[in-house]
Amino acid sequence: MRTVGVEEELLLVDPETGEPRARSAAVLARAEHEDAEQDVFEKELHEQMLEFATHPQSDMAALGAEIVRCRKEAARHAEDIGCAVAALATSPLPVSPAVGTNSRYQWMEREYGIATREQLVMGCHVHVAVDSDEEGVAVVDRLRPWLAVLSALSANSPFWQGKDTSYSSYRSRVWQRWPSAGPTELFGSAEAYDQRVADMMATGTLLDEKMVYFDARLSRQYPTVEIRVSDVCLDADTATLIATLARGLVETAARDWRAGRAPADLGVSVLRLAGWRAARFGLTGDLLLPAGMRPAPAATVVEALLEHVADALADSGDLDRAREHCARLLRDGNGARVQRDLLARTGSLREVVAA
């Protein structure tokens, strides 16, 4: 059974006003003071962000419990210094992001200017174990048509600087401003993948390989494929669903590779359009069906994803739960819809953050 780990970025906010607070250093210091051995929380690009990473899990219920535990710990440490945390992928309220002071983040601000200063966006990254770099690249090649569906399911960033963007996942549009971000062409082998990364580094545009922001990439830190397309999800259950589907996609891709089935030969330009539609409409409009890349209702595309990974999810005992949660999201809405419904009921973005 492949292990799965999740990294989530949370927004630090004032509990009274809902406005983002640049207090991540204080929260991290509080966490370290309590337990210097813990390695769950990390700094992020902006001082209004707090990141945590779960330990790898093979059981998805255990992973869900780990996500809940980490969120509770983050909330407790934030409360100790007068803040709160919110699982929002962008700030609904206006904010002036504060870039972190370490040398890496300062280099990024000098090099990329406003694109760095405006990257106050919170994502959810899923790490799924692979046996080798060769298997990992085969998986990356075969995931490509399905990643936009994960983006649509997780979409949780409709507001930006106090305004409705008309997007479900505006975070993903902001993220695309990085020069290395987005979908990838087919690599075919670990050697070709490594050569592409080396060619990118040789341009002098990126600080290091950590800045190779492919939608799915080989982790240089862990023996995993890292899937990076999702917003941080409003509910921990949805984050668990995204991790479940990600593992199903990785396992299905690895099985297809071992069986000699070739990946879909889709161009990056078409994959970008699939990602755009997912960002724009989430689960409320047509997405692109990976078979043929033609528009189809979101429910049809989500069902196609579930059918694609059904054997892998059945083998891990996750299929029924995944189907139930997808049906609930299609019925009740993802984070973007919940946020918009809250605004419609309360008339206040502050109340959206508070909720």
Salt bridges, closest charged atoms under 4 A:
GLU7 OE1 - HIS125 ND1 3.57
GLU7 OE2 - HIS127 NE2 3.52
GLU8 OE1 - ARG71 NE 2.90
ASP14 OD2 - ARG21 NH1 3.34
GLU34 OE1 - ARG30 NH1 3.70
GLU34 OE2 - ARG76 NH2 2.62
ASP39 OD1 - HIS55 NE2 3.94
GLU66 OE2 - HIS55 ND1 2.97
GLU66 OE2 - ARG69 NH2 3.28
GLU73 OE1 - ARG76 NH2 2.71
GLU73 OE1 - HIS77 NE2 3.79
ASP80 OD2 - ARG30 NH2 3.10
GLU109 OE2 - ARG117 NH1 3.83
GLU118 OE1 - ARG177 NH1 2.39
GLU135 OE1 - ARG2 NH1 3.21
GLU135 OE2 - ARG258 NH1 3.30
ASP164 OD1 - ARG340 NH2 2.79
GLU185 OE2 - ARG196 NH1 1.62
ASP194 OD1 - ARG220 NH2 3.14
ASP208 OD2 - ARG104 NH1 2.39
GLU209 OE1 - ARG220 NE 2.98
GLU226 OE2 - HIS125 ND1 3.46
GLU226 OE2 - HIS127 NE2 3.65
GLU226 OE1 - ARG217 NE 2.87
GLU226 OE2 - ARG228 NH1 2.80
ASP231 OD1 - ARG171 NE 2.44
GLU251 OE1 - ARG2 NE 2.57
GLU251 OE2 - ARG255 NE 2.73
GLU251 OE2 - ARG258 NH2 3.75
ASP256 OD1 - ARG261 NE 2.90
GLU303 OE2 - ARG323 NH1 3.16
GLU307 OE2 - ARG323 NH2 2.60
ASP315 OD2 - ARG255 NH2 2.86
ASP318 OD2 - ARG247 NH2 2.95
ASP318 OD1 - ARG321 NH2 2.74
ASP332 OD1 - ARG331 NE 3.09
ASP341 OD2 - ARG337 NE 3.72
